[in-house]
Structure formats: C-alpha cells, structure tokens
Amino acid sequence: MIYNGIDFDTYFKNYPNEEGYFGKYGGVYVNDELKKAMAEITEAYFTICKSRKFIDELRRIRKEFQGRPTPISHLERLSNKLGNVQLYVKREDLNHTGAHKLNHCMGEALLAKYMGKKKLIAETGAGQHGVAIATAAAYFGLECDVYMGSVDIKKQAPNVARMKILGANVVEVTHGLATLKEAVDAAFEAYAKDYENSIYCIGSVVGPHPFPMMVRDFQSVVGFEAREQFVEMTGELPDAVVACVGGGSNSAGFFAGFLNDPVDIYGIEPLGRGTKMGDHAASLQYGTEGVMHGFNSIMLKDENGDPAPVYSVASGLDYPSSGPEHAFLHELGRVKYDVIGDDDTIDAFFTLSRLEGIIPAIESSHAVAYGMKLAKQMGKGSVLINLSGRGDKDMDYIIENYGIR
Ligand SMILES: *Cc1c(COP(=O)(O)O)cnc(C)c1O
C-alpha cells in the first residue's frame, strides 16, 4: 500500500535508514564513546537477529516462558452497550509480568547473551520497565543494574521489592529532581564506562539508534499476531486499531501489523488534566522538534529548551517525547494521533472491569476510552484495541484517589 508517497510494502526495509532516521527523526545524538557502543549494538543486532538459532530461541521463549501468543477477546457486553460497533482487545495484560514490556526486554537480554555481555543496565521511572528487565536478567542469569531516582524509589516500593526479589541491583539516583530524567543520565553514564561488559536496555522506542528500531521489531510480534488472530476470528481486518502512546513501544509494535493495510490507526496520548503545559504529556499533539536522550523527535520543552515537566494519571505515559517513528508517522498522516484526558480514562477503567471482567492498566485505559469514543462515532464496523497491560499495579492508586465505583 502506498500512502503519501511512502510504499508500506517495503517500509520495514527502509525505515529507519542506515543512520537510524525515520524521515528527519531519530539518529544518534550522544558522545563519541556512546556512539561506538551504539554502533556495536547495531552491528550485532543486524547479524544475530537474522540467525535461525536466535529466531528459534526467541520464539521458544515467547511460547514457553511469556505465554505467547496472547489472545484477542471480543468485548461483547461493552459493544452492545455502546451500539453496533464491535470492540476487541489484544490481551498483552496476559503476557508474563502483566504487560507488553517483557516482549522487548527478553529480546534485548537474548541479544546481550549472544553478544557475550554479562550485565544489563536500565533506568526506570514507575518501575515497570525495571521489573521487566530484572525478570529477563533472572531468566538468562545476567547481572542487572536498574537506575532509579530516590523520589520514585519511595513512591514505587512494591516494584522496588519485585526488582530486588528478582535479583536486580537497584541503584539510587539522588541528584537533581531525582526522578526519571536523572535516572536516564546516570544509567547512560554507567553504561559508557562499562559497555564492553554490559548492554543498555532502553524501555521504549526512544533513545539513540538502534533502540527505536530494535524495540519496535521486538514488539511487532504483538501486531503481527493480532492481525492474524483477528482475521481468523472475524474473517476480515478491523476497521480501526487503537493503542496508547507514552514512549511509544506497545503502539509501535501493534501498529506494525497494520501499517500496510486499509485500516485506520489511532495513537492516543494522555491529556491529563488539560491543555496547559505541565498538565498533560501529549508530546506529539503540543510539542515541537528537538533532541533529548540521544534522539531527534517531537518533544515538550520548557522556556530553556529542556524537557518540560509533564503529567499523566498513568505513570507509564508521562514522558515528554515519543519515539522518532511516531513523529514520522504523525507528520506523514498514516497514524492519527489524538488525546484522552484523566476523567474519560478512569471511566473506561471501571467500565471495562465491570462489563468485561478485565481490569486494565491506567495506561491502557486511555486506549480503551478512545476505542469507546470511536465506537459511538463510527456507528458500524470494528475496533481492535491494544490492551498493553493489566491494572493490578494501579489498585492502591485507584482506591486512594477514586475509591471503588
Ligand atoms: C510502560 C507502559 C506503557 C507505555 O509505554 P509505551 O512505550 O508507550 O508502550 C503503556 N502501557 C503499559 C501497561 C505500560 O506498562
């Protein structure tokens, strides 16, 4: 399919290009030491990932350890309540550890093993990526250092405990605001000093090349599975697919399965409390071009041009940018990016739980809320939503802030 001059039959061969660009977005904006490390990972990825042995091993791990393929569920009661449009969810909440994140963490850790690395280095904010990478490290018997701001360590005690139980070393970062940004900087610094022995595992389709490409590729299992399952289940393609966009990994992987099809694709960003800077994290909607964390993309900047403070009710979505591929697909118009605020998100959280027996992650509830809105607008047809994770991790927050509805 050709869309706005881009041939999606050969899209994955051409995007990103050899320098890691999706159009003008992406690249490798790091110091020379880290450039060397990134080049090493890129080269290893291109050779190892084509080997039969690697592909077979990753396939076996997905089946026997992660529980893939995850199913698609038809939301019959919710669909009936909203009208005639049929809603479906791809159940990444049933992937081991309860979200899509393990898909790329197992891939990154397997690559580390093939490259002969001994240690995984990662940063984490809310702790979800930290838990997934600690899980992968335990599975492969690798060391694991997870950098985390002291503010986040206090807020996310259960995830800190999980990482430690899994054998990871949680490294406290105390400087600056002591949250995600400082944790990223500290993790990069540690990696630059020790890249011969270790590999950096980024938590989304962000950071310098090859990470936006590699994480998308590892996550694309979600989209390719979903396409096949949906066609088998209904005999046709969905009319629309929807996923939430933080850094953009669950959406990038999910969309990969449908880019070359006559399917409307929607990426949903968190509008939080409203459109004022600091009240949301809708970077593609309200941001401008800039460089952060080693890549060029669309980002929310403060008056000094630094990453702006952002907010979302979902801690996994409060990142001031999104991956370069999303910036590209946004500019191209192939994916429509829109927003959903906190209130609609929380309504969707309770509605899906009550009507379908699925408690979604608050991140995923953004996509559910938008799917519900689309269903009312479309009047007929089908919508497939990527349910990126389960809501168990959000229970304390929901009870404290919203009670039980
Ligand atoms: C981390 C997380 C997200 C956001 O990350 P992306 O890279 O945008 O996918 C979404 N949903 C869940 C359940 C998460 O844990």
The ligand as an SDF file (V2000), in Angstrom:
LIG
                    3D

 15 15  0  0  0  0  0  0  0  0999 V2000
    5.0330    1.3580   30.1610 C   0  0  0  0  0  0  0  0  0  0  0  0
    3.6540    1.1210   29.7550 C   0  0  0  0  0  0  0  0  0  0  0  0
    3.0600    1.8550   28.6970 C   0  0  0  0  0  0  0  0  0  0  0  0
    3.7420    2.9790   27.9850 C   0  0  0  0  0  0  0  0  0  0  0  0
    4.8840    2.6720   27.2750 O   0  0  0  0  0  0  0  0  0  0  0  0
    4.9400    2.6260   25.6770 P   0  0  0  0  0  0  0  0  0  0  0  0
    6.3840    2.5370   25.3860 O   0  0  0  0  0  0  0  0  0  0  0  0
    4.2960    3.8760   25.1400 O   0  0  0  0  0  0  0  0  0  0  0  0
    4.1840    1.4240   25.2610 O   0  0  0  0  0  0  0  0  0  0  0  0
    1.7700    1.5240   28.3150 C   0  0  0  0  0  0  0  0  0  0  0  0
    1.0780    0.5610   28.9430 N   0  0  0  0  0  0  0  0  0  0  0  0
    1.6030   -0.1620   29.9630 C   0  0  0  0  0  0  0  0  0  0  0  0
    0.7640   -1.2060   30.6080 C   0  0  0  0  0  0  0  0  0  0  0  0
    2.9050    0.1000   30.4020 C   0  0  0  0  0  0  0  0  0  0  0  0
    3.4100   -0.5990   31.4180 O   0  0  0  0  0  0  0  0  0  0  0  0
  1  2  1  0
  2  3  1  0
  2 14  2  0
  3  4  1  0
  3 10  2  0
  4  5  1  0
  5  6  1  0
  6  7  2  0
  6  8  1  0
  6  9  1  0
 10 11  1  0
 11 12  2  0
 12 13  1  0
 12 14  1  0
 14 15  1  0
M  END
$$$$
